[in-house]
Amino acid sequence: MNTEPAVSGADLEALIREGVPLVGNFGIVIDELAAGRVRMRMPYQDDFVRPGGTVTGPAMFGLADVALYAAVLSLIGRVELAVTTSMTINFLRRPAPVALLCEARVLKLGKRLAYGEILLFSEGSDEPVAHATGTYSIPPHDPVRVTVPGYHDPAAE
């Protein structure tokens, strides 16, 4: 079985810019990509500020959503019609007006649904500013077999 991501970081960045232009204009860059995991960086923009000098919730939500999308596609390949079916975000502390870092991982991958979690951090801080969980709906597609470190898939035997 393959342990490499089913899609490259460059392909994901292009898909985010071209396929999800609202979030694509945020300038998100993939720092690290593995099967079922992604680390992203979203540079700070003046457009992200809200009263109180902090980063707006919609910018953080957009980053969390696209990060889980990337983590899911890292397992199933470029299945562009995978869509968010639910997402919940908890804002934990006020983010500084700096770049945001994001870590997403898929916790469960089924045939039709994927579930994962996302942590967001202000650059330079180890304390998360937000935690999100979400579910993606996966349309029928050609199967891609990827091994996720630390996850045992009995169906692969």
N, C-alpha and C positions, 0 to 999 in steps of 0.2 A: 504494500500500500504506500501511497505517496504521503509524505509528511510536509511537503512544501505547500504554501497557499495555492488555492485553485485559480487565483488571479493575481497579477502583479500589482505592486504599489503604484506604479506609473499608470496602469490601466484604471485602477480605482480613482486616482486623482483626476484623470481625464473624464471618467464617468461622472464624478461629483461636479466638476466644472460644467460639463456639457449637458448632463442629464438632470441635474438638480441645480439649475442656475442661481436660484435665490441663495442657497447655502454655498454653492460654488464660488460666488463672489466674495465669500468671507475670507478667502485666501488660505484655506485649510491645506496643510501639508501632512503627509503620512511619514512619521518618524520611524516606525517599526511595524512590520506586518508578519504574522505567523498564522498557521492554520487555526482559525477560531478566535484570533486576538488581533487587536490593532492599537497602536498609540499614535495620536494625532496632535498637531499643534495648530491653533487658530490665532494668528497675530491680532493684537489689539487694534481696533479702528475707532476713531472718534464717533462713528455711527452707532457703536455698541453702548455708549454711555447713557445712563438714565439719571434722573434726579438723585442726588446723593453721591454722584461721582463713581458709580459702580457699573459693572457690566449688566446689561439688560437680560432678563430671563429668556426672551425669545432667541437671542443669539446663543445662549447656553443650550437651550432645548434643541436648536438646529444642529449644533455640534454633536450632541449626544445621539440624536436620531441618525445622522449620517455615519457616525462611528459604528453604531450597531449594524447598520446596513453594510458597511465595509467588512465587519467581522463575519457576518453571515455569508457574504459573497466570497470571502476567503475560504469558505468550506464548500460552497456549491458551485462556484464559478460565476461567470458573468450572466446571471439570471436577472436581468434588469427589472422585470416586473414583480420581483419580491417587494412587498409593501408592508409598511407599519400597520399592524392591526390594533395595537395598544401600546402606550408608553406612559409611564409615571415618573415624574422627576421631583425630588425633594431638594430644596435649596438649603444648604447646611450653614453657610456663613457668607458674608459679604465678599464677593470677589474683588480683588484690587483691579484698577484699570491697567492691566497688563495682558500679555498673551495668555490664553487658556490652553492647558494640556488636558488630554482626554485619553482614557484607557477603557477599551470595551472588550468584552469576551462573551462568547456564546457558552451558555451553561447547558443547554439542551437543544439538540438538533433532531427533528423528526422529518418525516416525508413532506408534511404540509406546513409545519410551524417550526420556528426557531425562537428560543427565549434566551435573553442575555441581560447583562448588567453593565453599567457605564459609571465611571468615576471621573469627575472634572476637578482640575486643580488650577489655581492661579500660578503662573510661572514663578518659580523661586520659593514655593511653599509646598510642604509635604502634607498639609491638611486639606482634605477635599472640600470644595465649595459646593458641590452638588453630587447627588447619587441618583441614578435613574435605572429603571428596569423596563424592558420592552419585549414585545412579541412581533415577529415578522411572519407574514403569510408567504409561503413559497409556492409559486405556480408549478404545474408539471414541467419537468425539464429532463434532459439527459443526465443520468447519475454521474457524480464525480466522487471518487473515494479518497478521502483525506484522513489521515490519522491525527487525532488531537492528543498532544502529550497529556498524560494523566487521566484520559478518558478511555474506558473499555467499552467497545461496541460489540455485543454478542452477535449481532446480525452479520458482522464481518467474518465470522468463523465458518 
